[in-house]
Amino acid sequence: MDDTSPTQNGAQKGAVLVLRATDSDTTECMNPPTITVEDRTLARADVTALQGDDPVRLLGCNLDETRLADLDLTGWVFERCSLARTDFGKAELELSRFLNCRGAFALFRGANLEDAAFRSSDFNNASFRGATLSSTSFEDCKLTGCDMADARSMDVRFTNTLLVSAKLPGFNFRKETLVGVDLSSADLAKCDFREAVFENCSIREANIDDARFQDADLRGADLGGLSILAQAGRFKGAIVSAAQAELILSQTGLKVRAR
């Protein structure tokens, strides 16, 4: 039989395997994928050949160092994919899902990630510089060293996520509830944390120059190594615990003792 003859599932032998999607949380998508490509190493040409009216689910695929910049991948699902150094620059990724992926040094520069979701994924040292992060969510993710400078952020949700040494200058966290977020040693200069709530978080030794914490609830944050008194006006109305107050006062040389 000719190696290019169609198989029963509609794909061709020797081509990427296309199957009907049967599981994963793609059912939560407004327009869930109808086809799945599984366990394949894909080049840009393979991905562009899959583009159509409906989104696609890539399951267990390898796209390391693949250039996917400028492509319309709206609603696509990347599940258990390897995305190391994959270039998504200026791609349309609205409503996309990244589930259990590994994407160290991936590039999302200028990409549209509105309403996108990242779950249980490792994108250490990835660049989101200049990306649109509107109603974007990150849950149980590792984003150590990632660069989100100049990102257009609004209603971004981080839950149980590592952002150690990440670059987030000017990021908008206003009125957000941060749960289990580690921002240790991160660049948080000029960030807006007004009325934000911290639960089991850390901003230890972060750069908070010109950041705003007015009316924030900091009781659930590790504030070690921060020079809060030097920027006291930016913490007006913030709530701290007794132990945190003692830590802050210790910066003046005062000792707090119970009677």
Sequence and secondary structure as in RCSB ss.txt:
>XXXX:A:sequence
MDDTSPTQNGAQKGAVLVLRATDSDTTECMNPPTITVEDRTLARADVTALQGDDPVRLLGCNLDETRLADLDLTG
WVFERCSLARTDFGKAELELSRFLNCRGAFALFRGANLEDAAFRSSDFNNASFRGATLSSTSFEDCKLTGCDMAD
ARSMDVRFTNTLLVSAKLPGFNFRKETLVGVDLSSADLAKCDFREAVFENCSIREANIDDARFQDADLRGADLGG
LSILAQAGRFKGAIVSAAQAELILSQTGLKVRAR
>XXXX:A:secstr
  TTSB TTS BTTS  EEE   SGGGGSSS  SEEEES B  HHHHHHH SSS EEEES B TT B TT B TT
 EEES B TT B TT B TT EEES B TT B TT B TT EEES B TT B TT EEES EEES B TT B TT
 EEES EEES B TT B TT B TT EEES B TT B TT B TT EEESEE TT B TT B TT B TTEE TT
   GGGGGGGTT B  HHHHHHHHGGGT      
